[in-house]
């Protein structure tokens, strides 16, 4: 059988002060029966678009409204404290994203933070740069551009 299954990456963007959510969805084809860890070229392209079209993206366990890991929660709290809007992707929803993102970033754990299209690091790096004040300055520059 060659029936196809659709994969989806969805992110929420809470627009500044308007309280209305926009959702981005990218679909990519994967053959049914394909290994769940298969990070297809289409899925890679969808991740590339997500990261390039958003200033801050957090690949995390859970969501910004319901983090399911302490490290992910720490990242959410940092961005909230800075007032920085960010997209959240729940890696627990799809094993291909969870496994594929480790290959994509060359970083073995979650959360993973992308700022201005570049991999920034995990919770430890984000926390350290937040505590030193570097992250706040960087985020201000990013959001102003």
C-alpha positions in Angstrom: 0.0 0.0 0.0 1.2 3.4 -0.8 -1.3 5.5 1.1 0.2 8.6 2.6 0.1 10.1 6.1 0.5 13.8 6.8 3.0 15.2 9.3 2.4 18.6 10.9 4.4 21.1 12.9 2.2 23.7 14.4 3.3 26.7 16.4 1.3 29.4 18.1 2.2 33.1 17.9 0.4 35.2 20.5 0.4 38.6 18.8 1.5 41.5 20.9 -1.4 42.8 22.9 -4.1 41.8 20.5 -4.7 38.4 22.2 -5.4 36.7 18.9 -3.4 33.6 18.0 -2.0 32.8 14.5 -1.1 29.3 13.7 1.5 28.2 11.2 1.2 24.7 9.8 3.6 22.9 7.4 2.7 19.6 6.0 5.1 17.1 4.7 4.5 13.7 3.2 5.8 10.5 4.9 5.1 7.0 3.7 2.9 5.0 6.1 5.0 2.4 7.9 8.1 4.7 7.7 10.2 4.6 10.8 8.8 7.1 13.4 12.3 8.5 13.8 12.6 9.4 10.1 13.5 13.0 9.8 12.4 13.4 6.1 13.7 16.1 3.8 10.1 17.6 3.9 10.1 17.7 7.7 13.6 19.3 7.7 12.3 21.9 5.2 9.3 22.6 7.5 11.7 23.1 10.5 13.9 25.4 8.4 10.9 27.5 7.5 9.6 27.6 11.1 13.0 28.7 12.5 13.7 31.3 9.7 10.2 32.8 9.9 10.2 33.3 13.7 12.6 35.3 15.8 12.5 32.9 18.8 11.6 29.2 18.6 11.6 26.8 21.6 11.6 23.1 21.0 10.4 21.8 24.3 8.7 19.0 26.3 5.2 20.3 26.6 3.9 23.7 25.6 4.5 27.2 26.9 1.1 26.9 28.6 1.8 23.5 30.1 5.6 22.7 30.2 6.2 19.0 31.0 9.8 19.3 32.2 11.6 21.6 34.6 14.2 22.6 32.0 11.5 23.5 29.5 9.6 25.4 32.2 12.8 27.4 33.0 13.1 28.5 29.4 9.4 29.5 29.3 9.8 31.5 32.5 12.9 33.3 31.2 11.2 34.3 27.9 8.1 35.4 29.9 10.2 37.5 32.3 11.9 39.2 29.3 8.5 39.7 27.7 9.9 38.0 24.6 7.3 36.4 22.3 8.3 32.9 21.1 7.0 29.9 19.3 6.8 26.6 21.1 7.0 23.2 19.6 6.1 20.2 21.7 8.6 17.5 20.9 6.6 14.9 22.8 3.9 15.0 20.1 6.0 13.3 17.4 9.0 11.0 17.8 10.3 12.1 14.4 10.6 15.7 15.6 12.1 14.6 18.9 14.7 12.4 17.3 15.3 14.5 14.2 15.9 17.8 16.1 18.8 16.2 17.9 20.4 15.5 14.5 19.3 18.9 13.1 20.9 20.9 16.0 23.7 18.5 16.9 22.4 18.9 20.5 21.4 15.8 22.4 18.7 17.2 24.8 15.7 19.4 25.1 14.8 22.1 25.3 16.5 23.6 22.3 16.3 27.4 21.6 16.7 29.0 18.2 17.0 32.8 18.0 17.1 34.6 14.6 17.4 31.3 12.7 20.4 30.1 14.6 20.7 27.4 17.3 21.3 29.2 20.6 21.5 26.3 23.0 19.7 24.5 25.7 18.4 25.5 29.1 21.8 25.8 30.7 23.1 28.2 28.1 19.9 30.2 28.1 19.9 30.4 31.9 23.6 31.4 32.1 23.2 34.2 29.5 20.0 35.4 31.2 21.7 35.6 34.6 24.6 37.6 33.1 22.3 40.0 31.4 23.6 39.1 27.9 20.3 37.4 26.9 18.2 40.5 27.6 20.4 42.7 25.5 20.5 40.2 22.7 16.7 39.7 22.7 16.2 43.5 22.7 18.3 43.7 19.6 16.6 40.8 17.9 13.1 42.1 18.6 14.1 45.6 17.4 15.3 44.3 14.1 
